[in-house]
């Protein structure tokens, strides 16, 4: 069996605050295989984003272990193993779309020709070819989020960490971006860890759905999706889809029994 790309074992994280300790994660164990699309779903404050940030070396667990590509998250970060997409697009308004995507490449020291080739390739991947010279304020919210995904893809990391990237968008735009993200995943074969509050989004996108309980965040269920990898939006009306959505909902309810 191949090594998991991301592996957490008995992971816990407690924040020390002025009001006393906050237990964000407790005894979380999970393996993510290469090419998986794993969604994390649970109530606000359940530790979904904290877990993602542990993978990215932005937070440090207080107990247990986590590895990314078989090494520590710090070593994985230094090896540029992942791209990170935040909830807000986070584009610099004074830089063009191309300039925003180019920024990590400039920091990493790629030469100008390579930068240009990479920007062109990722803009095509996210269906924004022709928008390189536009500024963020000239693009819709959905297009800005696609530009932010392009920036995370620019240096071609194998892992994409996505923290509720479509949460602020309206349902029509969100549906469209969900379709585009699945197409992008099929083309690039990246391993994706995706945080969401939406049950339909989690079920539609994922090969594996991780259901989390209210704080302290524990895993209450891990659902391996039986849905085919090619998924038109209409699949959401099928009995198979609705059955998985029901199981996610039950897992969220069960998580509340820890309260």
C-alpha positions as CSV (number, residue, x, y, z in Angstrom):
1,X,0.0,0.0,0.0
2,X,1.3,3.4,-0.9
3,X,2.2,5.9,1.8
4,X,-0.6,8.5,2.5
5,X,0.1,12.0,1.3
6,X,-1.2,13.5,4.6
7,X,-1.3,11.4,7.8
8,X,-2.5,12.6,11.2
9,X,-2.4,10.4,14.3
10,X,-4.0,11.4,17.6
11,X,-3.6,15.0,16.7
12,X,-4.7,17.5,19.3
13,X,-4.4,21.3,19.5
14,X,-5.1,23.5,22.5
15,X,-4.8,27.3,22.2
16,X,-3.8,29.2,25.4
17,X,-5.9,32.3,25.7
18,X,-6.6,35.0,28.3
19,X,-9.8,33.3,29.1
20,X,-8.2,29.9,29.6
21,X,-7.4,27.0,27.2
22,X,-9.4,26.5,24.0
23,X,-9.4,22.8,22.8
24,X,-9.6,23.2,19.0
25,X,-8.8,19.6,18.0
26,X,-8.8,16.3,20.0
27,X,-7.4,12.9,19.0
28,X,-7.8,13.4,15.2
29,X,-6.5,10.5,13.1
30,X,-6.8,10.5,9.3
31,X,-4.9,9.4,6.2
32,X,-5.3,11.1,2.9
33,X,-4.2,9.2,-0.2
34,X,-2.6,10.6,-3.4
35,X,-5.2,12.0,-5.7
36,X,-8.0,12.1,-3.1
37,X,-10.4,15.0,-2.9
38,X,-11.2,15.2,0.8
39,X,-13.8,17.6,2.2
40,X,-14.0,18.6,5.9
41,X,-17.5,19.6,7.1
42,X,-18.7,20.5,10.6
43,X,-20.2,23.4,12.5
44,X,-18.4,26.7,12.8
45,X,-15.5,26.6,15.3
46,X,-15.1,22.8,15.1
47,X,-11.5,22.9,14.0
48,X,-11.8,22.3,10.2
49,X,-9.6,25.3,9.3
50,X,-7.3,24.6,12.3
51,X,-6.7,21.1,10.9
52,X,-6.0,22.5,7.4
53,X,-3.6,25.1,9.0
54,X,-1.8,22.2,10.8
55,X,-1.2,20.6,7.4
56,X,0.2,23.9,6.1
57,X,2.5,24.5,9.1
58,X,0.5,27.6,10.0
59,X,-0.6,26.1,13.4
60,X,1.3,23.6,15.5
61,X,-0.3,20.7,17.3
62,X,0.1,20.3,21.0
63,X,-0.1,16.5,20.9
64,X,0.0,13.7,18.3
65,X,1.7,13.8,14.9
66,X,1.1,14.9,11.4
67,X,3.1,14.3,8.2
68,X,2.8,15.7,4.7
69,X,4.5,13.7,2.0
70,X,6.1,11.7,4.8
71,X,7.9,14.7,6.4
72,X,6.9,17.3,8.9
73,X,4.5,20.1,7.7
74,X,7.5,22.5,8.1
75,X,9.7,20.5,5.8
76,X,6.8,20.1,3.4
77,X,6.2,23.9,3.4
78,X,9.9,24.5,2.7
79,X,9.8,22.0,-0.1
80,X,6.7,23.9,-1.5
81,X,4.6,20.8,-1.4
82,X,1.3,22.6,-1.3
83,X,-0.7,25.6,-2.5
84,X,-3.1,27.2,-0.1
85,X,-6.4,28.9,-1.1
86,X,-8.0,31.1,1.6
87,X,-11.6,32.0,2.2
88,X,-11.1,35.5,0.7
89,X,-9.3,35.7,-2.7
90,X,-6.6,38.0,-1.0
91,X,-5.5,39.6,-4.3
92,X,-3.4,42.8,-4.1
93,X,-5.5,45.5,-5.7
94,X,-2.5,47.4,-7.2
95,X,-1.3,44.3,-9.0
96,X,-2.8,42.9,-12.2
97,X,-4.3,39.4,-12.1
98,X,-1.1,38.2,-13.8
99,X,1.0,40.1,-11.3
100,X,-0.9,38.5,-8.4
101,X,-0.3,35.0,-9.8
102,X,3.3,35.8,-10.5
103,X,4.0,36.9,-6.9
104,X,4.9,33.5,-5.3
105,X,7.0,32.7,-8.4
106,X,8.9,36.0,-7.9
107,X,9.5,35.2,-4.3
108,X,10.7,31.7,-5.2
109,X,13.1,33.0,-7.7
110,X,11.7,31.6,-11.0
111,X,13.1,33.3,-14.0
112,X,11.0,35.7,-16.0
113,X,10.3,33.4,-19.0
114,X,9.3,30.6,-16.6
115,X,7.0,32.9,-14.7
116,X,5.2,34.0,-17.9
117,X,4.8,30.5,-19.1
118,X,3.4,29.4,-15.7
119,X,1.0,32.3,-15.5
120,X,-0.3,31.6,-19.0
121,X,-0.8,27.9,-18.2
122,X,-2.7,28.4,-14.9
123,X,-4.9,31.2,-16.3
124,X,-6.0,28.7,-19.0
125,X,-6.5,26.0,-16.4
126,X,-9.0,28.2,-14.4
127,X,-10.6,29.6,-17.6
128,X,-9.2,33.1,-17.2
129,X,-7.1,33.3,-20.3
130,X,-7.2,36.9,-21.5
131,X,-7.6,38.4,-18.0
132,X,-3.9,38.7,-17.2
133,X,-3.7,42.5,-17.5
134,X,-7.0,43.1,-15.6
135,X,-7.0,44.3,-12.0
136,X,-8.9,42.4,-9.3
137,X,-11.6,45.1,-9.0
138,X,-12.5,44.6,-12.7
139,X,-13.4,40.9,-12.0
140,X,-16.4,39.4,-10.3
141,X,-16.1,37.6,-6.9
142,X,-16.1,34.2,-8.6
143,X,-13.4,35.2,-11.1
144,X,-11.2,36.6,-8.3
145,X,-11.5,33.3,-6.4
146,X,-10.4,31.5,-9.6
147,X,-7.4,33.8,-9.9
148,X,-6.6,32.9,-6.3
149,X,-6.7,29.2,-7.2
150,X,-4.5,29.9,-10.2
151,X,-2.0,31.6,-7.9
152,X,-1.9,28.5,-5.6
153,X,-1.4,26.3,-8.7
154,X,1.4,28.4,-10.3
155,X,4.3,26.6,-8.7
156,X,2.7,23.2,-9.4
157,X,2.5,21.7,-5.9
158,X,1.0,18.3,-5.7
159,X,-1.3,19.2,-2.8
160,X,-4.0,21.9,-2.8
161,X,-5.4,23.1,0.6
162,X,-8.6,25.0,0.2
163,X,-10.3,26.8,3.1
164,X,-13.9,27.4,2.2
165,X,-13.0,29.2,-1.0
166,X,-16.6,29.5,-2.3
167,X,-18.4,30.2,0.9
168,X,-19.1,33.9,0.2
169,X,-20.4,33.4,-3.3
170,X,-24.0,33.0,-4.5
171,X,-25.3,29.6,-5.2
172,X,-25.3,29.9,-9.0
173,X,-21.6,31.0,-9.1
174,X,-20.8,28.4,-6.5
175,X,-22.3,25.6,-8.6
176,X,-20.3,26.7,-11.6
177,X,-17.1,26.9,-9.7
178,X,-17.7,23.4,-8.2
179,X,-18.0,22.0,-11.7
180,X,-14.8,23.8,-12.7
181,X,-12.9,22.6,-9.7
182,X,-13.8,19.0,-10.4
183,X,-12.6,19.5,-14.0
184,X,-9.4,21.1,-12.7
185,X,-8.9,18.2,-10.3
186,X,-9.4,15.7,-13.1
187,X,-6.8,17.5,-15.3
188,X,-4.2,18.0,-12.6
189,X,-4.7,14.9,-10.5
190,X,-3.7,16.9,-7.4
191,X,-4.6,15.8,-3.8
192,X,-7.1,18.3,-2.5
193,X,-8.1,19.0,1.2
194,X,-11.2,21.2,1.1
195,X,-13.1,22.9,4.0
196,X,-16.8,23.7,3.6
197,X,-20.0,24.3,5.5
198,X,-22.2,23.0,2.7
199,X,-23.4,19.4,2.7
200,X,-24.2,19.4,-1.1
201,X,-20.8,20.9,-1.9
202,X,-19.0,18.3,0.2
203,X,-20.9,15.4,-1.3
204,X,-20.6,16.7,-4.9
205,X,-16.9,17.3,-4.8
206,X,-15.3,14.6,-2.7
207,X,-14.0,11.1,-2.9
208,X,-14.0,11.2,0.9
209,X,-16.0,13.3,3.4
210,X,-14.8,13.9,6.9
211,X,-17.5,14.9,9.3
212,X,-16.4,16.8,12.4
213,X,-18.0,17.5,15.8
214,X,-18.3,20.8,17.6
215,X,-15.2,22.0,19.6
216,X,-13.1,20.2,20.6
217,X,-13.0,19.0,16.9
218,X,-13.2,15.3,16.6
219,X,-13.9,13.1,13.5
220,X,-17.4,11.6,13.9
221,X,-17.5,9.9,10.4
222,X,-15.4,9.3,7.4
223,X,-17.4,8.6,4.3
224,X,-15.8,7.1,1.1
225,X,-18.0,8.3,-1.7
226,X,-19.3,5.6,-4.1
227,X,-20.1,8.3,-6.7
228,X,-18.2,8.2,-10.1
229,X,-15.4,10.7,-10.6
230,X,-17.3,12.3,-13.5
231,X,-20.1,14.1,-11.9
232,X,-22.6,16.4,-13.7
233,X,-24.5,18.7,-11.4
234,X,-27.6,16.7,-12.0
235,X,-26.1,13.8,-9.9
236,X,-27.3,15.8,-6.9
237,X,-30.8,14.6,-7.6
238,X,-30.0,10.9,-7.6
239,X,-30.8,8.5,-4.7
240,X,-27.1,7.7,-4.2
241,X,-26.2,11.4,-3.7
242,X,-29.1,12.0,-1.3
243,X,-28.2,8.9,0.7
244,X,-24.6,10.2,1.3
245,X,-26.0,13.7,2.1
246,X,-28.3,12.1,4.7
247,X,-25.3,10.2,6.2
248,X,-23.4,13.5,6.5
249,X,-26.3,15.2,8.1
250,X,-26.7,12.3,10.6
251,X,-22.9,12.5,11.4
252,X,-23.2,16.2,12.1
253,X,-26.2,15.5,14.5
254,X,-24.2,12.7,16.2
255,X,-21.3,15.1,16.7
256,X,-23.6,17.3,18.8
257,X,-24.1,14.5,21.2
258,X,-20.6,15.3,22.5
259,X,-21.9,18.7,23.9
